Amino acid sequence: MGSFSTSHWLIVLAIVVLLFGAKKIPELAKGLGQGIKNFKKEMKDDQPDESEAKIVETPKQVETSTAASVEAPKTPTQA
């Protein structure tokens, strides 16, 4: 069930030629090839390098300043 015979491929080819025309098929194949090439290139560029994967950033310490520890002004009900 999963394999196509030669006659199946000829029927598929005839349908493709009828739908797109003989002149359009090479252009479609070229566009498909370029699309696959660009996809593979982007997938390769998207993967992190081994050196980048090993780098672990340490959390940065936040400096506390005296301005941050100043109390809010007291309201008359708190005084």
Backbone as a printed PyTorch tensor [residue, N CA C, xyz], in Angstrom:
tensor([[[  0.8090,  -1.1860,   0.0000],
         [  0.0000,   0.0000,   0.0000],
         [  0.8630,   1.2640,   0.0000]],

        [[  2.0370,   1.2190,   0.6050],
         [  2.8540,   2.4040,   0.7730],
         [  3.7090,   2.7590,  -0.4280]],

        [[  3.8920,   1.8500,  -1.3770],
         [  4.7850,   2.1600,  -2.4900],
         [  3.9760,   2.4610,  -3.7520]],

        [[  4.5620,   3.3110,  -4.5640],
         [  3.9410,   3.6570,  -5.8350],
         [  4.6030,   2.8400,  -6.9350]],

        [[  3.8080,   2.3900,  -7.8700],
         [  4.3730,   1.7100,  -9.0320],
         [  4.6800,   2.7550, -10.1020]],

        [[  5.2660,   2.3080, -11.1780],
         [  5.6280,   3.2190, -12.2670],
         [  4.3950,   3.8830, -12.8600]],

        [[  3.3180,   3.1470, -12.9720],
         [  2.1170,   3.7310, -13.5640],
         [  1.5300,   4.8260, -12.6610]],

        [[  1.6390,   4.6450, -11.3470],
         [  1.1760,   5.6990, -10.4310],
         [  1.9800,   6.9860, -10.6250]],

        [[  3.3050,   6.8520, -10.7270],
         [  4.1660,   8.0290, -10.9110],
         [  3.8740,   8.7310, -12.2370]],

        [[  3.5840,   7.9550, -13.2870],
         [  3.2480,   8.5660, -14.5820],
         [  1.9460,   9.3470, -14.4990]],

        [[  0.9820,   8.8290, -13.7700],
         [ -0.2890,   9.5360, -13.5950],
         [ -0.0770,  10.8340, -12.8140]],

        [[  0.7200,  10.7700, -11.7500],
         [  1.0190,  11.9770, -10.9570],
         [  1.7390,  13.0000, -11.8260]],

        [[  2.7130,  12.5600, -12.5990],
         [  3.4530,  13.4590, -13.4910],
         [  2.5240,  14.1080, -14.5190]],

        [[  1.6050,  13.3370, -15.0810],
         [  0.6610,  13.8840, -16.0590],
         [ -0.2350,  14.9380, -15.4080]],

        [[ -0.6810,  14.6930, -14.2040],
         [ -1.5340,  15.6650, -13.5080],
         [ -0.7580,  16.9550, -13.2310]],

        [[  0.4970,  16.8260, -12.8130],
         [  1.3240,  18.0040, -12.5360],
         [  1.5310,  18.8130, -13.8100]],

        [[  1.8070,  18.1420, -14.9090],
         [  1.9980,  18.8450, -16.1850],
         [  0.7090,  19.5420, -16.6090]],

        [[ -0.4320,  18.9020, -16.4050],
         [ -1.7110,  19.5280, -16.7620],
         [ -2.0020,  20.7480, -15.8850]],

        [[ -1.6750,  20.6610, -14.6080],
         [ -1.9680,  21.7670, -13.6910],
         [ -1.0500,  22.9660, -13.9080]],

        [[  0.2290,  22.7090, -14.0620],
         [  1.1960,  23.8110, -14.0880],
         [  1.7540,  24.1240, -15.4640]],

        [[  1.7170,  23.2000, -16.3770],
         [  2.2940,  23.4140, -17.6950],
         [  3.7650,  23.0300, -17.6910]],

        [[  4.2700,  22.6310, -18.8410],
         [  5.6420,  22.1280, -18.9540],
         [  6.6830,  23.2120, -18.7070]],

        [[  6.3680,  24.4570, -19.0470],
         [  7.3400,  25.5380, -18.8700],
         [  7.4730,  25.9580, -17.4130]],

        [[  6.4370,  25.7720, -16.6330],
         [  6.4220,  26.2390, -15.2470],
         [  7.1010,  25.2520, -14.2890]],

        [[  7.1960,  23.9810, -14.6620],
         [  7.7400,  22.9590, -13.7630],
         [  9.1970,  23.2240, -13.3710]],

        [[ 10.0960,  23.5780, -14.3000],
         [ 11.4750,  23.8670, -13.8740],
         [ 11.5630,  25.0520, -12.9100]],

        [[ 10.7330,  26.0600, -13.1080],
         [ 10.7210,  27.2070, -12.2060],
         [ 10.2430,  26.7960, -10.8100]],

        [[  9.2170,  25.9390, -10.7610],
         [  8.7230,  25.4580,  -9.4770],
         [  9.7730,  24.6240,  -8.7570]],

        [[ 10.4720,  23.7680,  -9.5070],
         [ 11.5090,  22.9320,  -8.9040],
         [ 12.6600,  23.7890,  -8.3770]],

        [[ 13.0220,  24.8290,  -9.1180],
         [ 14.0930,  25.7260,  -8.6810],
         [ 13.6850,  26.4610,  -7.4040]],

        [[ 12.4700,  26.9550,  -7.3690],
         [ 11.9730,  27.6440,  -6.1790],
         [ 11.9070,  26.7230,  -4.9760]],

        [[ 11.4880,  25.4890,  -5.1920],
         [ 11.4370,  24.5130,  -4.1040],
         [ 12.8390,  24.2150,  -3.5810]],

        [[ 13.7870,  24.0540,  -4.4780],
         [ 15.1720,  23.7970,  -4.0800],
         [ 15.7610,  24.9500,  -3.2830]],

        [[ 15.5090,  26.1720,  -3.7140],
         [ 16.0040,  27.3430,  -2.9840],
         [ 15.3430,  27.4460,  -1.6160]],

        [[ 14.0690,  27.1210,  -1.5380],
         [ 13.3730,  27.1520,  -0.2520],
         [ 13.9540,  26.1460,   0.7350]],

        [[ 14.2320,  24.9490,   0.2530],
         [ 14.8260,  23.9230,   1.1210],
         [ 16.2240,  24.3430,   1.5530]],

        [[ 16.9830,  24.9280,   0.6340],
         [ 18.3440,  25.3840,   0.9460],
         [ 18.3090,  26.4730,   2.0200]],

        [[ 17.4090,  27.4410,   1.8740],
         [ 17.2950,  28.5110,   2.8670],
         [ 16.8310,  27.9770,   4.2160]],

        [[ 15.9150,  27.0250,   4.1970],
         [ 15.4250,  26.4280,   5.4380],
         [ 16.5530,  25.7280,   6.1860]],

        [[ 17.3470,  24.9380,   5.4780],
         [ 18.4660,  24.2380,   6.1150],
         [ 19.4880,  25.2310,   6.6610]],

        [[ 19.7390,  26.3040,   5.9130],
         [ 20.6950,  27.3220,   6.3570],
         [ 20.2100,  27.9840,   7.6480]],

        [[ 18.9370,  28.3340,   7.7020],
         [ 18.3800,  28.9740,   8.8970],
         [ 18.3730,  28.0160,  10.0890]],

        [[ 18.1060,  26.7580,   9.8600],
         [ 18.1340,  25.7810,  10.9470],
         [ 19.5490,  25.6260,  11.4890]],

        [[ 20.5340,  25.6630,  10.6060],
         [ 21.9310,  25.5500,  11.0310],
         [ 22.3440,  26.7930,  11.8080]],

        [[ 21.9220,  27.9640,  11.3510],
         [ 22.2640,  29.2180,  12.0270],
         [ 21.5520,  29.3410,  13.3680]],

        [[ 20.3940,  28.7190,  13.5070],
         [ 19.6000,  28.8390,  14.7240],
         [ 20.1590,  28.0070,  15.8670]],

        [[ 20.9130,  26.9430,  15.5630],
         [ 21.4640,  26.0890,  16.6090],
         [ 22.6250,  26.8000,  17.2890]],

        [[ 22.6630,  26.7830,  18.6370],
         [ 23.7740,  27.4430,  19.3360],
         [ 25.0630,  26.6590,  19.1640]],

        [[ 26.1680,  27.3870,  19.1390],
         [ 27.4780,  26.7440,  19.0610],
         [ 27.7720,  26.0340,  20.3700]],

        [[ 28.7290,  25.1110,  20.3410],
         [ 29.0880,  24.3920,  21.5610],
         [ 29.6690,  25.3440,  22.6020]],

        [[ 30.4570,  26.3270,  22.1600],
         [ 31.0580,  27.2650,  23.0960],
         [ 29.9990,  28.1460,  23.7560]],

        [[ 28.9590,  28.5030,  23.0070],
         [ 27.8950,  29.3160,  23.5680],
         [ 27.0380,  28.5150,  24.5330]],

        [[ 26.8830,  27.2290,  24.2740],
         [ 26.0440,  26.3910,  25.1240],
         [ 26.6840,  26.1710,  26.4920]],

        [[ 28.0130,  26.2020,  26.5740],
         [ 28.7010,  25.9480,  27.8270],
         [ 28.7680,  27.1760,  28.7220]],

        [[ 28.5550,  28.3430,  28.1560],
         [ 28.6330,  29.5770,  28.9320],
         [ 27.3700,  29.7070,  29.7710]],

        [[ 27.5770,  29.8570,  31.0690],
         [ 26.4510,  30.0430,  31.9740],
         [ 26.6370,  31.3920,  32.6320]],

        [[ 25.6630,  32.2360,  32.5000],
         [ 25.7620,  33.5610,  33.0860],
         [ 25.4640,  33.4810,  34.5720]],

        [[ 26.2880,  34.1770,  35.3470],
         [ 26.0380,  34.2400,  36.7770],
         [ 25.0920,  35.3920,  37.0430]],

        [[ 24.2180,  35.2330,  38.0190],
         [ 23.2910,  36.3260,  38.3060],
         [ 24.0420,  37.5440,  38.8360]],

        [[ 23.6090,  38.7010,  38.4070],
         [ 24.2460,  39.9340,  38.8350],
         [ 23.6470,  40.3690,  40.1660]],

        [[ 24.5260,  40.8320,  41.0450],
         [ 24.0530,  41.3250,  42.3350],
         [ 23.5930,  42.7580,  42.1840]],

        [[ 22.5080,  43.0540,  42.8100],
         [ 21.9630,  44.4030,  42.7690],
         [ 22.5350,  45.1670,  43.9480]],

        [[ 23.1240,  46.3060,  43.6320],
         [ 23.6870,  47.1230,  44.6970],
         [ 22.5650,  47.8420,  45.4300]],

        [[ 22.6420,  47.7900,  46.7280],
         [ 21.6440,  48.5030,  47.5210],
         [ 22.2200,  49.8610,  47.8700]],

        [[ 21.4230,  50.8420,  47.6820],
         [ 21.8720,  52.1870,  48.0070],
         [ 21.0910,  52.6990,  49.2100]],

        [[ 21.5850,  53.7430,  49.8000],
         [ 20.9090,  54.2970,  50.9640],
         [ 19.5830,  54.9340,  50.5720]],

        [[ 19.4520,  55.3620,  49.3200],
         [ 18.2020,  55.9770,  48.8740],
         [ 17.0750,  54.9470,  48.8510]],

        [[ 17.4150,  53.7100,  48.5850],
         [ 16.3890,  52.6780,  48.5260],
         [ 15.9220,  52.2780,  49.9170]],

        [[ 16.7640,  52.4940,  50.9300],
         [ 16.3880,  52.0690,  52.2700],
         [ 15.7700,  53.1900,  53.0940]],

        [[ 15.5640,  54.3500,  52.5000],
         [ 14.9530,  55.4710,  53.2160],
         [ 13.4810,  55.1630,  53.4200]],

        [[ 13.0110,  55.4160,  54.6180],
         [ 11.6180,  55.1330,  54.9200],
         [ 10.7140,  56.1480,  54.2400]],

        [[  9.5190,  55.7020,  53.9710],
         [  8.5300,  56.5880,  53.3910],
         [  8.0960,  57.5840,  54.4580]],

        [[  7.7220,  58.7790,  54.0860],
         [  7.2890,  59.7610,  55.0730],
         [  6.0520,  59.2680,  55.8360]],

        [[  6.0470,  59.5490,  57.0920],
         [  4.9450,  59.0860,  57.9310],
         [  3.7430,  60.0030,  57.7710]],

        [[  2.5990,  59.3780,  57.7260],
         [  1.3540,  60.1470,  57.6550],
         [  0.9420,  60.5360,  59.0720]],

        [[  0.0680,  61.4800,  59.2100],
         [ -0.3410,  61.9110,  60.5580],
         [ -0.9040,  60.7900,  61.4230]],

        [[ -1.5190,  59.7730,  60.8060],
         [ -2.0610,  58.6760,  61.5960],
         [ -0.9630,  57.7420,  62.0950]],

        [[  0.1880,  57.6900,  61.3870],
         [  1.2920,  56.8430,  61.8170],
         [  2.1500,  57.5290,  62.8650]],

        [[  2.1600,  58.8180,  62.9490],
         [  3.0320,  59.5710,  63.8530],
         [  2.5880,  59.5710,  65.2380]]])
